[in-house]
């Protein structure tokens, strides 16, 4: 199911693919990564403290709840394209315990699928590179804040 959603094919039969010149131009999604501080990673991975992994997961969930408030799509109204907030995402989380060098690094890849529900209809997440009002443009503009939310949520748990 994960792969199919990345392709724009949803379980309810919705098809978010965008064909151009016979090629599917659907953007699969976005990878948002949340990394624990090195000290937490070392204590969790080398010290075997599973409570720290749970704390990390809770902090990731809280940060993603804030990201989700920015979920939006684009709709045509009177011939004009406009951004409409939807407030919902499909996210798959993959937590890893090491970096590429096999050193302790507790981190989670949150794969945000390019799909959101607008009323009773599934649509692709909206982008707006000109007006900067699309979903990912807002996520990028607020990435420091989301990192801070993650760290502030993690702090009292560790």
Residue pairs with C-beta under 8 A, 6 or more apart in sequence:
1 11
2 92
4 10
4 11
5 11
5 90
5 113
5 115
6 28
6 29
6 111
6 113
7 17
7 24
7 26
7 28
8 15
8 16
8 17
8 18
8 24
8 26
8 28
8 114
8 115
8 124
9 15
9 16
9 17
10 16
10 115
10 122
12 122
14 115
14 121
14 122
16 26
16 114
16 115
16 122
16 123
16 124
17 24
17 25
17 26
18 24
18 25
18 26
18 124
19 25
26 114
26 124
27 114
27 124
28 113
28 114
29 111
29 112
29 113
29 114
30 111
30 112
30 114
30 136
30 139
31 109
31 110
31 111
31 112
32 64
32 67
32 109
32 110
32 112
32 139
32 146
33 107
33 108
33 109
33 110
34 56
34 59
34 60
34 63
34 107
34 108
34 110
34 147
34 150
35 41
35 105
35 106
35 107
36 44
36 52
36 56
36 105
36 106
36 107
36 154
37 151
37 154
38 104
38 105
40 52
40 55
40 56
40 106
40 154
40 158
41 97
41 104
41 105
41 106
41 107
42 104
43 49
43 52
44 50
44 52
44 53
44 56
44 97
44 104
44 106
45 97
45 98
45 104
45 106
46 104
52 106
52 158
53 95
53 106
54 157
55 154
55 157
55 158
56 95
56 106
56 108
56 154
57 93
57 95
57 108
58 153
58 154
58 157
59 150
59 151
59 153
59 154
59 157
60 93
60 108
60 110
60 150
62 149
62 150
62 153
63 146
63 147
63 149
63 150
63 153
64 89
64 91
64 93
64 110
66 145
66 146
66 149
67 89
67 110
67 112
67 139
67 146
68 87
68 88
68 89
68 91
69 85
69 87
70 85
70 135
70 138
70 139
70 142
71 85
71 86
71 87
71 88
71 89
71 116
71 125
71 135
72 83
72 84
72 85
72 86
72 116
72 125
72 126
72 133
72 134
72 135
72 138
73 83
73 84
73 86
73 116
73 118
73 123
73 124
73 125
73 126
73 135
74 81
74 82
74 83
74 84
74 123
74 126
74 127
74 128
74 134
75 81
75 82
75 84
75 118
75 123
76 82
83 126
83 128
83 131
83 133
83 134
84 118
84 126
86 116
86 117
86 118
86 123
88 116
88 117
89 112
89 113
89 116
89 125
90 112
90 113
90 115
90 116
91 110
91 111
91 112
91 113
92 110
92 111
92 113
93 108
93 109
93 110
93 111
94 108
94 109
94 111
95 106
95 107
95 108
95 109
96 105
96 106
96 107
96 108
96 109
97 104
97 105
97 106
98 104
98 105
99 105
99 107
112 125
114 124
114 125
115 122
115 123
115 124
115 125
116 122
116 123
116 124
116 125
116 135
117 123
125 134
125 135
125 136
126 133
126 134
126 135
127 134
127 135
127 136
127 137
128 134
128 137
129 137
132 138
132 141
139 146
